[in-house]
Amino acid sequence: MKELGGYLKKTRIENGVSLEEAAQDMNISLALLENIEDGNTRAFKDIYKLKQHIKFYAKYLGLDPEKVVEEFNDFLFEHTSKISLEDIRKARLKAEGSEEKEKIKSPYTIEHKEKINILPLVIPIGLIIFVLIVIIIVLIGRATRTKPRTSELKVNNYDYIIGECL
């Protein structure tokens, strides 16, 4: 990382930009830029934010940000691939022995909890509830309506037939 930071510092100086001016132009702290140029990755809690700062700094300096990020990724791979298998086994045994059985995590990994988006479900469920309410209202309306008795229907039909004959 020191090589990458030195390369960024050299490019900044060649462009005639002071560290203070770069920090002000990019709206980030001077200490952050100093740590990037010094290759001090331990000053950053989140390696992904560091990567974004490096990419932004490379753009600012007129460098190809993808190539700079690729160099940074190479550094990360080299740095993290030095974890020995024995250390991984010990961590696994320790995790299996603990009550919670936590996964082995990289210090650079951020856990993201999956969020459930219920908005697409609200409209169909609301529509189903509305239809059910309408059906219930119609059924209750039919059930409470007074129905003529069958004997009254027969009398009315005879009256009609007698009226037709006369």
C-alpha positions in Angstrom: 0.0 0.0 0.0 2.9 2.3 0.6 3.9 2.0 -3.1 0.3 3.0 -4.2 0.2 5.9 -1.7 3.6 7.0 -2.9 2.5 6.9 -6.5 -0.6 9.0 -5.7 1.6 11.5 -3.8 4.1 11.7 -6.6 1.3 12.3 -9.1 -0.2 15.0 -6.9 3.1 16.8 -6.6 3.7 16.5 -10.4 0.3 18.2 -10.9 1.4 21.0 -8.6 -1.4 20.5 -6.1 -0.7 20.8 -2.4 -2.2 18.3 0.0 -4.3 21.0 1.6 -5.7 22.1 -1.7 -6.5 18.5 -2.7 -8.3 17.9 0.6 -10.3 21.1 0.2 -11.2 20.3 -3.4 -12.3 16.8 -2.6 -14.1 17.9 0.6 -12.3 15.3 2.8 -10.0 15.7 5.7 -6.3 16.4 5.4 -5.5 13.5 7.7 -7.4 11.1 5.4 -5.3 12.1 2.4 -2.1 11.9 4.5 -3.0 8.3 5.6 -3.7 7.3 2.0 -0.4 8.7 0.7 1.5 7.2 3.6 -0.1 3.8 3.0 -1.5 3.6 6.5 -4.5 1.3 6.1 -4.8 0.7 9.8 -6.2 4.3 10.1 -9.3 3.1 8.3 -12.0 1.1 10.0 -13.8 0.2 6.7 -11.7 -1.0 3.9 -14.5 -0.4 1.4 -14.7 3.2 2.2 -10.9 3.4 1.9 -11.2 1.9 -1.6 -13.8 4.5 -2.6 -11.6 7.3 -1.3 -8.7 6.0 -3.3 -10.8 5.8 -6.4 -12.1 9.3 -5.9 -8.5 10.6 -5.3 -7.3 8.8 -8.5 -10.0 10.5 -10.5 -9.1 13.8 -8.9 -5.5 13.4 -9.9 -6.4 12.5 -13.5 -5.4 8.8 -13.2 -7.3 5.8 -14.4 -9.3 5.0 -11.2 -9.9 1.4 -12.3 -6.2 0.7 -12.6 -5.5 2.3 -9.2 -8.3 0.3 -7.6 -7.0 -2.9 -9.2 -3.6 -2.2 -7.6 -5.3 -1.7 -4.3 -7.2 -5.0 -4.7 -3.9 -6.7 -5.4 -2.6 -5.3 -2.2 -5.6 -6.5 -0.3 -5.4 -10.0 -1.8 -1.7 -10.2 -0.9 -2.3 -8.9 2.6 -5.3 -11.1 3.4 -4.0 -14.3 1.7 -1.3 -14.4 4.4 -3.6 -15.9 6.9 -2.3 -19.4 7.6 -4.5 -22.5 7.4 -3.5 -23.3 11.0 -5.0 -19.9 12.1 -8.2 -20.7 10.2 -8.4 -24.1 11.8 -7.9 -22.7 15.3 -10.6 -20.0 14.6 -13.0 -22.7 13.4 -12.4 -24.9 16.4 -12.8 -22.0 18.7 -16.1 -21.0 16.9 -17.4 -24.6 17.1 -16.6 -24.8 20.8 -18.4 -21.6 21.6 -22.2 -21.6 22.2 -23.1 -19.3 19.4 -21.0 -20.9 16.6 -20.1 -17.6 14.8 -18.8 -17.7 11.3 -15.1 -16.8 10.7 -15.2 -13.2 9.4 -12.6 -11.1 7.7 -11.9 -7.8 9.5 -12.7 -6.1 6.2 -16.2 -7.6 5.7 -19.3 -5.6 6.5 -22.4 -7.7 7.4 -25.5 -6.5 5.6 -28.8 -7.6 7.0 -31.3 -8.3 4.4 -34.2 -5.9 4.4 -37.7 -7.0 3.4 -39.5 -4.6 1.1 -43.2 -5.0 2.0 -44.4 -2.2 -0.3 -45.1 -4.5 -3.3 -47.2 -6.7 -1.1 -49.4 -3.9 0.4 -51.4 -3.2 -2.8 -52.4 -6.8 -3.7 -53.2 -7.7 0.0 -55.3 -4.5 0.3 -57.1 -5.3 -3.0 -57.9 -8.9 -1.7 -59.2 -7.5 1.6 -61.4 -5.0 -0.3 -62.9 -7.7 -2.5 -63.6 -9.9 0.5 -65.4 -7.0 2.3 -67.5 -6.3 -0.8 -68.5 -10.0 -1.1 -69.4 -10.2 2.6 -71.5 -7.0 2.4 -73.4 -8.4 -0.7 -74.0 -11.7 1.0 -75.3 -10.1 4.2 -77.5 -7.8 2.2 -79.1 -10.7 0.4 -79.5 -12.7 3.6 -81.3 -9.9 5.4 -83.6 -8.9 2.6 -87.2 -10.0 3.3 -88.2 -12.7 0.9 -91.9 -13.3 0.0 -93.3 -16.5 1.1 -94.0 -19.2 -1.5 -97.7 -19.2 -0.6 -97.9 -15.4 -1.3 -96.2 -16.0 -4.6 -98.8 -18.6 -5.6 -101.7 -16.3 -4.6 -100.2 -13.4 -6.6 -99.7 -15.7 -9.6 -103.4 -16.9 -9.4 -104.6 -13.3 -9.2 -102.5 -12.5 -12.3 -103.9 -15.5 -14.2 -107.5 -14.7 -13.1 -107.0 -11.1 -14.1 -105.8 -12.2 -17.5 -108.8 -14.4 -18.0 -111.4 -11.7 -17.2 
